[in-house]
C-alpha cells in the first residue's frame, strides 16, 4: 500500500491534465466492508467528466476520449490499465467474474505451465484487430522470504527441526504471549520482530537460535544463518481456482468492431497458434457469454415475432393473399436496415436485432395504411386498376409522413455520442434505413404486387373473403 498510493497520486495528476476531466479519485484495495475484495496492488480510478458544453470539442466520442486518455496514462510507468464504465465493470464481474469484455481462461494443475500458456494466449489475443487493454492475470511477482534449513548443521549442533521452526515462526509470524484487558475489551499480546528486521534477510540471519543445554558450554546460541539458508525469492502472487481447478485469465476489451466476430477470430487464432498441453483446456467468458445467450433468445424471438405479425395481418384482412402482400414489406425493410449498418460500419449487435423487430412493425403499418384503402375502394365498386392507382396517390402523403416521423425521430439516437451511444446508434440506424427502404416498397412495389395477385372483375364478396 505504501507503494500503491504514491503511484496512484502520480496517475491522478496525469489524468487531471485532460481538459474534459473535472476531477479524479481512486479506491485502492479492499474497503472495511469487503464486498469487493482486491489486493493493495489493484486500484479503481474514477474519472469524472465536465459537462459536454465545457469540452474543447463537445462532439468528441467516447472512443476518442478513451484513446486520448490511454495515450496520456501510458507515460506513467509500472501500471497496467483497463478502461471501462463502473456499472459495466460490476456487471461483468457479477456475470463472469472478470471486468473485461472478453476473458480467455486456461485451466490446469501446474502454475508455471498455466502462465506459459496464458502468455501465448495473450499474444494471440493482442494480434487480433480490435483488442485493447490485453493483459494476463497477475499470478507471480510476490517477494517471499524463504528459510531453507540445513539439516546436517542442525543435527551437528544437536538441534531439531521443530526447535528451529518455532524460533523462526515466533520471529516472523509472532507468538501469543498473553492477553491485554481494557474494560470489556481484550486484545492478544503477540511477540515478534520489528517489521524492519523481518523484511531484511541479512539482519534476519543474526536471529539467535538457542542451543541445547548439553551443548551450551561457552556459546549458548547460534545465528540462524549457520543452520539455514535465508533468501528472498519470487513466488506466486495469487492462485485462483474455478470449479476446483487452477486457472489463469487473459482479459481484453473490444473497441472498433463487434464482439461476436472478435471472439470468433480469437478462437481461430488460439486453435492455430497456441499449443495447449494435454490436461489443460481453454474456455471463453466475459460479456461474450451474454452475447451468446442473447443471440439464442433472438433466434427464437425474431421468427416468432414475424409469425405473429403474419397471423395478425391475416386476422385483419381475412385474406391470405393480402396478408402476404403487406408482409412483403418486411424483407425489403430488413434489407434497408442491413444496408444502413454497412454504410455506417456498425456491427450487427443485439440492439440492432431489437431494431429489426421494431422495424418489422413499422413496415407492416405502412402497408396496412395503403392496402386497407385500396380494398375499401374496391368494395365500393371501383375497378381494380383505378382502385390501385387512386389508392396509391391518395395514401402517398400519409405513408410518406409516417416514414418521415419514424426516421426523423430516430436521428438524434443515430448521431448520439454520449453515454449509451453504442446501444442507441445501431438500433436507430436499422430503423431509419429500414423505414426508408420499406417506404419505397409501400409506395411503388406494394400496389404493383396487389395488382398482380388480384384479378379484374372480382366481386366484393370475393375481395372480402380473400
Secondary structure as UniProt FT lines:
FT   HELIX           2..15
FT   TURN            16..17
FT   TURN            19..20
FT   STRAND          21..28
FT   TURN            40..41
FT   STRAND          43..49
FT   HELIX           52..54
FT   TURN            58..59
FT   HELIX           62..73
FT   TURN            74..75
FT   TURN            77..78
FT   HELIX           86..96
FT   STRAND          102..108
FT   HELIX           111..126
FT   TURN            129..130
FT   STRAND          131..136
FT   STRAND          140..149
FT   HELIX           151..156
FT   TURN            157..158
FT   HELIX           161..172
FT   STRAND          175..182
FT   TURN            183..184
FT   STRAND          185..191
FT   HELIX           195..198
FT   HELIX           201..204
FT   TURN            205..206
FT   STRAND          208..210
FT   TURN            213..215
FT   STRAND          221..223
FT   HELIX           224..226
FT   STRAND          228..236
FT   STRAND          241..242
FT   TURN            243..244
FT   STRAND          245..254
FT   HELIX           259..273
FT   TURN            278..279
FT   STRAND          281..286
FT   HELIX           287..317
FT   HELIX           320..344
FT   HELIX           350..379
FT   TURN            380..381
FT   HELIX           384..394
FT   HELIX           396..414
FT   TURN            419..420
FT   HELIX           421..440
FT   HELIX           441..445
FT   HELIX           446..453
FT   TURN            456..457
FT   HELIX           460..464
//
